[in-house]
Amino acid sequence: MIDVFKIVGIAIVGCVCSMILKNTQSQYAMLSTLATGIIILIIALASFSKVILSFQAIIDKTGVNSALFSTLLKIIGIGYITEYSQSVCEDMQCASIGKKVSFAGKIAIFLLALPIIENLINTITEIL
């Protein structure tokens, strides 16, 4: 389980350091923000293996096609990665680039979801 209190503590310390550096050494403020974000990301990703193990247990119990869950994990991963990348771009005063990253992520998610949607439509058509 993710230790949310540890993440919040790191975030607060990182924000305070960034604010102090912004007033004294502005060139290092962005690096402080980026380093804080990377530390938080590493902590969050450390517990991601539990999610994958949970999905594997669901696949084993239900006998559902593992490609479906693999695609779902990819979709979730793309969503999180693009959201994180967008926020990093915004932190670096490049919001327009962040919006383009977000748009590209949405297109990638749609392309990955297309086979799932097609299978759903085929299943509904067979039932009717």
C-alpha positions as CSV (number, residue, x, y, z in Angstrom):
1,M,0.0,0.0,0.0
2,I,1.2,3.5,-0.8
3,D,2.2,5.5,2.3
4,V,0.2,8.6,1.5
5,F,1.5,10.4,4.5
6,K,5.1,9.9,3.3
7,I,4.1,11.3,-0.1
8,V,2.3,14.3,1.4
9,G,5.3,15.0,3.6
10,I,7.7,14.8,0.7
11,A,5.4,17.1,-1.4
12,I,5.2,19.7,1.3
13,V,9.0,19.7,1.8
14,G,9.5,19.9,-1.9
15,C,7.1,22.8,-2.2
16,V,8.7,24.7,0.6
17,C,12.2,24.1,-1.0
18,S,10.9,25.3,-4.3
19,M,9.4,28.5,-2.9
20,I,12.6,29.3,-1.0
21,L,14.7,28.6,-4.0
22,K,12.4,30.6,-6.3
23,N,13.2,33.7,-4.2
24,T,17.0,33.1,-3.8
25,Q,18.2,30.8,-6.5
26,S,15.5,30.7,-9.1
27,Q,17.4,28.5,-11.5
28,Y,17.3,25.6,-9.0
29,A,13.6,26.0,-8.1
30,M,12.5,24.0,-11.2
31,L,15.0,21.3,-10.4
32,S,13.7,21.0,-6.9
33,T,10.2,20.7,-8.2
34,L,11.2,18.0,-10.7
35,A,13.2,16.1,-8.2
36,T,10.3,16.1,-5.8
37,G,8.0,14.8,-8.5
38,I,10.4,12.0,-9.4
39,I,10.7,10.9,-5.8
40,I,6.9,10.8,-5.4
41,L,6.6,8.8,-8.7
42,I,9.2,6.3,-7.6
43,I,7.3,5.7,-4.3
44,A,4.0,5.3,-6.1
45,L,5.4,2.9,-8.8
46,A,7.0,0.7,-6.1
47,S,3.5,-0.5,-5.1
48,F,2.3,-0.9,-8.7
49,S,3.4,-4.5,-8.7
50,K,0.5,-5.3,-6.3
51,V,-1.9,-4.0,-8.9
52,I,-0.5,-6.3,-11.5
53,L,-0.7,-9.3,-9.1
54,S,-4.3,-8.5,-8.3
55,F,-5.2,-8.4,-12.0
56,Q,-3.4,-11.7,-12.5
57,A,-5.4,-13.3,-9.7
58,I,-8.6,-12.0,-11.3
59,I,-7.6,-13.5,-14.6
60,D,-6.8,-16.9,-13.0
61,K,-10.2,-16.9,-11.1
62,T,-12.4,-15.8,-14.0
63,G,-10.6,-17.4,-17.0
64,V,-11.1,-14.2,-18.9
65,N,-8.8,-13.5,-21.8
66,S,-5.5,-12.1,-20.4
67,A,-5.1,-9.8,-23.5
68,L,-8.2,-7.9,-22.3
69,F,-6.6,-7.2,-18.9
70,S,-3.3,-6.4,-20.5
71,T,-5.0,-3.8,-22.7
72,L,-6.8,-2.4,-19.7
73,L,-3.5,-2.0,-17.8
74,K,-1.9,-0.3,-20.8
75,I,-4.8,2.1,-21.0
76,I,-4.6,2.9,-17.3
77,G,-0.8,3.3,-17.6
78,I,-1.1,5.7,-20.6
79,G,-3.6,7.7,-18.7
80,Y,-1.4,8.1,-15.6
81,I,1.8,8.7,-17.6
82,T,0.3,11.4,-19.8
83,E,-1.4,13.1,-16.8
84,Y,1.9,13.1,-14.9
85,S,3.8,14.4,-18.0
86,Q,1.3,17.1,-18.5
87,S,1.7,18.3,-14.9
88,V,5.5,18.3,-15.3
89,C,5.2,20.4,-18.4
90,E,2.9,22.8,-16.6
91,D,5.4,23.0,-13.7
92,M,8.0,24.0,-16.3
93,Q,5.8,26.8,-17.7
94,C,5.1,24.7,-20.9
95,A,1.3,24.2,-20.5
96,S,0.8,24.2,-24.3
97,I,3.2,21.2,-24.7
98,G,1.4,19.5,-21.7
99,K,-1.9,19.8,-23.5
100,K,-0.5,18.2,-26.6
101,V,0.9,15.3,-24.5
102,S,-2.6,14.9,-23.0
103,F,-4.2,14.9,-26.4
104,A,-1.7,12.3,-27.7
105,G,-2.4,10.1,-24.7
106,K,-6.2,10.3,-25.3
107,I,-5.7,9.2,-28.9
108,A,-3.5,6.3,-27.8
109,I,-6.1,5.3,-25.2
110,F,-8.8,5.4,-27.9
111,L,-6.7,3.3,-30.3
112,L,-6.1,0.7,-27.6
113,A,-9.8,0.6,-26.6
114,L,-11.0,0.2,-30.2
115,P,-10.7,-3.6,-30.2
116,I,-12.5,-3.9,-26.9
117,I,-15.3,-1.7,-28.2
118,E,-15.5,-3.9,-31.4
119,N,-15.7,-7.1,-29.3
120,L,-18.5,-5.6,-27.2
121,I,-20.5,-4.6,-30.2
122,N,-20.0,-8.0,-31.7
123,T,-21.2,-9.7,-28.5
124,I,-24.3,-7.5,-28.3
125,T,-25.0,-8.2,-32.0
126,E,-24.8,-11.9,-31.4
127,I,-27.1,-11.7,-28.4
128,L,-29.7,-9.8,-30.4
